[in-house]
Amino acid sequence: MPVIEVEDLTFTYRRAKEPALEHVSFSAEEGEFIGLIGPTGAGKTTLCMALTGIIPHTVFGKMQGTIRIAGMDTREHEVVELTSVVGLVLQDAQAQLLMTDIEKEIVFPLENIALPREEIGRRLEAVLNLVHLEELRYLHPFYLSGGQRQRVALASILAMEPNILVLDEATSELDPVGVEEVLDVVSELKARGKTVILVEHNMEELVRFADRVIVLDRGEKIADESTHSILTNTEMLSKIGIYPPQITSIATRLHERGISIEKLPLSLNEGIALLDMLMEGRPIS
């Protein structure tokens, strides 16, 4: 049974003339890692909010269709109930941080659901270890780097022990070091079998993690295929203003100039292997 089921989802914000999402359907199995891409205004954030119950319970509008998260209909269960199943991390970590130190930030939501003190302590230590912030646990978030703040936001969500995590461009405002800090945690989550929906503008990062990619444009799902199939479809990506990985673009240009390449590369390692074949005159597969 899929852990995420979206059936014919349409959502229109209050006072909006056009729907932000229109007839979107897909499902996700336990442990699956899905990339979600599309141009600005495609409906990615709206879908993230719908998956976590913020739509329709906090952000209002006209919603049609059905979303079930681990069998729970998001219309019938409040956000506080869904947080034990699905967590959302936004691109602006600062907007999610409220307390005066990291430990309090992580403990606060656990106290709100009245967990026993022993269980709170266990979860606190587990997530601090996961995001590698044990030594900074009493530091105010103001003194943290962007990557560290985003890891705190991740930790506060992961402490609720959801099996599904939705990351809405969680690295878009970070420098390269901060990006790597967050993606290291994402890599660990993938290894632990968490179901992850990752909204990402950097296609190279999707290559590292995503099992498949869903493409949104103007509120509609226009593609849902394997990562390789989507990110090598340079014609489709170009039409909606999305840039494929650089190595894929280079290989596409070589192919257009008459060099037969059966399988376009997505990663640097694949590109190096392709270059080796070209230089050695070997057949390119």
C-alpha positions as CSV (number, residue, x, y, z in Angstrom):
1,M,0.0,0.0,0.0
2,P,1.5,3.4,-0.9
3,V,2.3,5.8,1.9
4,I,1.3,8.8,-0.2
5,E,-1.8,8.8,-2.4
6,V,-2.8,11.9,-4.3
7,E,-5.9,11.6,-6.3
8,D,-7.2,14.3,-8.7
9,L,-6.0,17.1,-6.5
10,T,-7.2,20.6,-7.5
11,F,-6.6,23.6,-5.2
12,T,-7.5,27.3,-5.7
13,Y,-6.5,29.9,-3.2
14,R,-9.0,32.4,-1.9
15,R,-9.6,35.3,-4.3
16,A,-7.4,33.5,-7.0
17,K,-8.8,33.3,-10.5
18,E,-6.9,30.2,-11.5
19,P,-6.1,27.0,-9.5
20,A,-2.6,26.6,-8.2
21,L,-2.9,22.9,-8.7
22,E,-5.2,21.1,-11.2
23,H,-6.0,17.4,-11.4
24,V,-2.7,16.2,-9.9
25,S,-2.4,12.5,-9.1
26,F,0.5,10.4,-8.0
27,S,1.5,7.9,-5.3
28,A,4.7,7.1,-3.4
29,E,5.8,3.8,-1.8
30,E,7.6,3.5,1.5
31,G,11.2,4.4,1.3
32,E,10.9,6.1,-2.1
33,F,12.8,9.3,-2.8
34,I,11.0,11.6,-5.2
35,G,12.2,14.8,-6.7
36,L,9.7,17.6,-7.5
37,I,10.6,20.2,-10.0
38,G,9.0,22.9,-12.1
39,P,9.4,26.6,-12.8
40,T,8.3,29.4,-10.4
41,G,4.5,29.3,-10.0
42,A,4.3,25.7,-11.0
43,G,2.5,24.7,-7.7
44,K,5.4,23.0,-5.9
45,T,5.0,24.7,-2.6
46,T,1.2,24.4,-2.8
47,L,1.6,20.6,-3.2
48,C,4.0,20.5,-0.3
49,M,1.5,22.3,2.0
50,A,-1.3,19.9,0.8
51,L,0.8,16.8,1.6
52,T,1.3,18.0,5.2
53,G,-2.3,19.1,5.8
54,I,-1.5,22.8,6.0
55,I,-3.9,22.9,3.1
56,P,-6.8,22.8,3.8
57,H,-6.6,23.3,7.6
58,T,-4.4,26.4,7.9
59,V,-4.2,27.8,4.3
60,F,-7.7,28.1,3.0
61,G,-9.2,27.8,-0.4
62,K,-11.2,25.4,-2.6
63,M,-9.8,21.9,-2.5
64,Q,-11.0,19.1,-4.6
65,G,-9.7,15.5,-4.8
66,T,-8.1,13.4,-2.0
67,I,-4.8,13.1,-0.3
68,R,-4.0,10.1,2.0
69,I,-0.8,10.1,4.0
70,A,-0.1,6.6,5.5
71,G,-3.8,5.9,5.1
72,M,-4.9,9.2,6.8
73,D,-7.2,11.5,4.8
74,T,-5.7,15.0,5.2
75,R,-9.3,16.5,5.2
76,E,-10.2,14.4,8.2
77,H,-7.0,14.7,10.3
78,E,-5.6,18.0,11.7
79,V,-2.1,19.1,11.1
80,V,-1.0,18.2,14.6
81,E,-2.1,14.6,14.0
82,L,-0.3,14.5,10.6
83,T,3.0,15.8,12.0
84,S,3.7,12.3,13.6
85,V,3.6,10.9,10.0
86,V,4.8,13.6,7.7
87,G,7.2,16.6,8.3
88,L,7.8,19.7,6.3
89,V,11.0,21.7,6.1
90,L,10.9,25.1,4.3
91,Q,13.6,27.0,2.5
92,D,13.6,29.7,5.1
93,A,14.8,27.9,8.2
94,Q,14.8,31.1,10.3
95,A,11.0,31.3,9.9
96,Q,10.7,27.9,11.6
97,L,13.0,28.6,14.6
98,L,11.4,30.1,17.7
99,M,13.4,29.2,20.8
100,T,16.6,30.5,22.4
101,D,18.8,27.5,21.9
102,I,18.9,24.4,19.7
103,E,17.9,21.9,22.4
104,K,14.8,23.9,23.3
105,E,13.9,24.2,19.6
106,I,13.9,20.4,19.3
107,V,12.2,19.7,22.7
108,F,9.4,22.2,22.3
109,P,7.2,20.3,19.8
110,L,7.7,17.1,21.8
111,E,6.5,18.7,25.0
112,N,3.5,20.0,23.0
113,I,2.4,16.4,22.4
114,A,3.0,15.5,26.0
115,L,5.6,12.8,25.5
116,P,7.2,11.3,28.6
117,R,10.5,13.1,29.7
118,E,12.5,9.9,29.0
119,E,11.2,9.7,25.5
120,I,11.9,13.3,24.8
121,G,15.5,12.8,26.0
122,R,15.9,9.8,23.8
123,R,14.6,11.6,20.7
124,L,16.7,14.7,21.5
125,E,19.9,12.8,21.6
126,A,19.1,10.8,18.5
127,V,18.4,13.8,16.3
128,L,21.3,15.9,17.6
129,N,23.5,13.0,16.7
130,L,21.9,12.6,13.2
131,V,22.4,16.3,12.3
132,H,25.8,16.6,14.0
133,L,24.9,19.4,16.4
134,E,25.6,17.8,19.7
135,E,28.3,20.3,20.7
136,L,26.2,23.3,19.8
137,R,23.0,22.2,21.6
138,Y,22.9,25.3,23.9
139,L,23.7,27.9,21.2
140,H,21.2,30.5,20.1
141,P,20.1,29.9,16.5
142,F,21.1,33.6,15.7
143,Y,24.8,32.5,16.0
144,L,24.5,29.6,13.6
145,S,25.4,29.4,9.9
146,G,22.6,29.0,7.3
147,G,23.4,25.3,7.0
148,Q,23.4,24.8,10.7
149,R,20.0,26.5,11.0
150,Q,18.6,24.3,8.4
151,R,19.9,21.3,10.2
152,V,18.2,22.5,13.4
153,A,14.9,22.9,11.4
154,L,15.4,19.4,10.2
155,A,16.1,18.1,13.7
156,S,13.0,19.6,15.1
157,I,10.9,17.9,12.4
158,L,12.8,14.6,12.7
159,A,12.3,14.5,16.4
160,M,8.6,13.9,15.7
161,E,9.8,10.7,14.0
162,P,7.8,11.0,10.8
163,N,8.3,8.3,8.2
164,I,7.7,10.9,5.4
165,L,9.7,14.1,4.9
166,V,8.9,16.9,2.6
167,L,11.7,19.3,1.8
168,D,10.6,22.5,0.0
169,E,13.8,23.9,-1.5
170,A,15.5,23.5,1.8
171,T,19.0,24.3,0.4
172,S,18.1,27.2,-2.0
173,E,19.3,30.0,0.3
174,L,22.5,28.3,1.5
175,D,26.1,28.6,0.4
176,P,27.9,25.5,-1.0
177,V,29.1,24.4,2.5
178,G,25.6,24.8,3.9
179,V,24.1,22.8,1.0
180,E,26.5,19.9,1.7
181,E,25.7,20.0,5.4
182,V,22.0,19.6,4.7
183,L,22.4,17.0,1.9
184,D,24.6,14.9,4.2
185,V,21.6,14.6,6.5
186,V,19.3,13.9,3.5
187,S,21.6,11.1,2.4
188,E,21.4,9.6,5.8
189,L,17.6,9.8,5.7
190,K,17.6,8.0,2.4
191,A,19.9,5.3,3.8
192,R,17.4,4.8,6.7
193,G,14.5,4.2,4.3
194,K,12.6,7.4,4.9
195,T,10.1,8.4,2.2
196,V,11.3,11.8,0.9
197,I,9.7,14.4,-1.4
198,L,12.5,16.9,-2.3
199,V,11.7,20.2,-4.1
200,E,15.0,21.1,-5.7
201,H,16.3,23.6,-8.3
202,N,19.7,22.0,-8.6
203,M,19.4,19.1,-10.9
204,E,22.8,17.7,-10.0
205,E,21.5,17.1,-6.4
206,L,18.5,15.2,-7.7
207,V,20.8,12.9,-9.6
208,R,22.4,11.9,-6.3
209,F,19.2,11.0,-4.5
210,A,16.0,10.8,-6.5
211,D,14.5,7.5,-7.6
212,R,12.1,9.3,-9.8
213,V,11.1,12.9,-10.6
214,I,7.7,14.6,-10.9
215,V,7.4,17.7,-13.1
216,L,4.9,20.4,-12.5
217,D,4.1,23.3,-14.8
218,R,1.3,25.8,-14.3
219,G,-0.3,23.6,-11.6
220,E,-0.4,20.5,-13.7
221,K,1.7,17.3,-13.6
222,I,3.3,17.0,-17.0
223,A,5.7,14.1,-16.3
224,D,6.4,11.5,-13.7
225,E,9.2,9.1,-14.6
226,S,12.6,7.8,-13.6
227,T,15.3,10.4,-12.7
228,H,17.3,9.5,-15.8
229,S,14.3,9.7,-18.1
230,I,13.3,13.2,-16.8
231,L,16.7,14.8,-16.6
232,T,17.8,13.7,-20.0
233,N,14.6,15.0,-21.6
234,T,16.3,18.3,-22.4
235,E,13.6,19.4,-24.9
236,M,10.9,19.1,-22.2
237,L,13.0,20.8,-19.5
238,S,13.9,23.6,-21.9
239,K,10.3,24.4,-22.6
240,I,9.6,25.0,-18.9
241,G,12.8,26.8,-18.2
242,I,14.6,24.1,-16.3
243,Y,18.3,23.4,-16.9
244,P,19.4,19.8,-16.9
245,P,22.7,18.8,-15.3
246,Q,25.6,20.5,-17.1
247,I,27.2,17.2,-18.1
248,T,23.9,16.2,-19.7
249,S,23.7,19.5,-21.7
250,I,27.3,19.0,-23.0
251,A,26.6,15.4,-24.1
252,T,23.3,16.5,-25.7
253,R,25.3,19.0,-27.8
254,L,27.8,16.4,-28.8
255,H,24.9,14.1,-29.9
256,E,23.3,16.9,-31.9
257,R,26.7,17.3,-33.7
258,G,26.6,13.7,-34.9
259,I,28.3,11.8,-32.1
260,S,26.1,8.8,-31.3
261,I,25.4,8.6,-27.6
262,E,22.9,5.9,-26.6
263,K,22.6,6.9,-22.9
264,L,23.2,10.5,-21.9
265,P,25.2,11.0,-18.7
266,L,23.8,12.6,-15.6
267,S,26.7,12.6,-13.2
268,L,30.3,13.8,-13.4
269,N,31.5,10.2,-13.2
270,E,29.3,9.1,-16.1
271,G,30.6,12.1,-18.1
272,I,34.2,11.2,-17.4
273,A,33.5,7.6,-18.6
274,L,31.9,9.0,-21.8
275,L,34.9,11.3,-22.4
276,D,37.3,8.3,-21.9
277,M,35.3,6.4,-24.6
278,L,35.5,9.3,-27.0
279,M,39.2,9.8,-26.6
280,E,40.0,6.1,-26.9
281,G,37.7,5.7,-29.9
282,R,35.6,3.0,-28.2
283,P,31.9,2.5,-29.1
284,I,29.7,4.7,-26.9
285,S,26.9,3.0,-25.1
